Amino acid sequence: MEALPFNRVEIDIAALQDNFKSIQLTVGQQVRVMAVVKSDAYGHGLVACAQAIYQAGGRTFGVAEVWEGVALRRSGLQGEIVVLLGGSPESYDEIIKHKLTPVVYDVEFITGLSNAAAGKNTEVRVHLKVDVGMGRLGVLPAEVESYVSLIRRLPGISLSGLLSHFPVADEIGSSEKTQDQLSYFRSVLARLETKEAGSVVAHIANSAALLYFPDTRLDMIRPGISLYGYYPDASPARAKTAAPTLKLQPVMSFKTRVVQIKELGAGCGISYGHTFVTRRKSRIAVLPVGYADGYLRKLSNRAEVLIGGRRAPVCGRVCMNATMVDITELPPAHTGDEVVLLGRQGDAVITADEIAKWMDTISYEVLCLFGTFNERVYI
Ligand SMILES: *Cc1c(COP(=O)(O)O)cnc(C)c1O
């Protein structure tokens, strides 16, 4: 018999598909949904998630880099694949061969790609990125017209999209900034419209914008975190106004099991540094999970886990491959019992938002970490 890892990340494919469908239903059929599957689908698995979303009706996918788009094509995925970070001169051939749609923001890349595609008698679609205040990728609004006319002039490439990105759409109290940036983007589009006659797809909304600012949806939205069941600022209540019908369910769970249970008296130090000392007769369960599995050391003496549908606090430092939890107040547990680090067990649930708080970060990082470091099982 093959020895299986103690720890596993479970991906609920039906939940992912339901989230996609609920998002599409919320925005209506006239708005395209680009499923953002970059970074291994936020730790959920690039190919499996993209294929599942395709089955649920998704036809547009967003990846960060060219190699991810190539991996999707090699898996047989159809539809449009937008490469959000664009490419480099070494990737022209793969962009052309795999019919990827790069985001562009650089004259040299644009001319090089045009040459490569024209040389092969083909045409590559590109989306031009405008920076309306993110301070990240993109050409400045004043440069848009010259970029657009360059792309129009060159053979082998055609402009099929214009996009931007919001920096603070998830922050309560920054809605004025988001509205200003939307107006700015709209004014860029308006200047273009006469020449382009609406042939470009305009998109700017990430999950936060789609959930909290419905007028940002334009022709297409780019949800990432919401596909995986989370609200960007951990507040479903805030989405009730703009997206009352939306229903999101977490897609990832992270599970391990008890490898040892020990009975200790009062005054026993637990784990490196003895940062936890038992104050009473205690039962401590040893779990075979640690920071090498993405269960960060920051969770020491802070996190909780589920055993038998009840919460147990982590006691002492999280080690590389081991974590101890105090189960003194829980009903008897046994070696081999399932432990849920993220997800549901009985009526109890631990969300990525809760873990993110313990880790001083956001759910995105928790999902990427757990998904990257552990064996994934699709259910
Ligand atoms: C990652 C990303 C998204 C998705 O953002 P979420 O907050 O996860 O919805 C959208 N657009 C771009 C350009 C991105 O890089």
The ligand as a Gaussian input file, in Angstrom:
#p B3LYP/6-31G(d) Opt

LIG

0 1
 C       -5.357000      39.203000      -9.470000
 C       -6.059000      40.154000     -10.338000
 C       -7.452000      40.226000     -10.345000
 C       -8.335000      39.465000      -9.383000
 O       -8.389000      40.146000      -8.138000
 P       -9.333000      39.628000      -6.942000
 O       -9.176000      40.665000      -5.901000
 O       -8.789000      38.318000      -6.523000
 O      -10.702000      39.517000      -7.490000
 C       -8.049000      41.064000     -11.272000
 N       -7.300000      41.803000     -12.127000
 C       -5.946000      41.762000     -12.130000
 C       -5.177000      42.593000     -13.098000
 C       -5.282000      40.953000     -11.222000
 O       -3.951000      40.931000     -11.208000

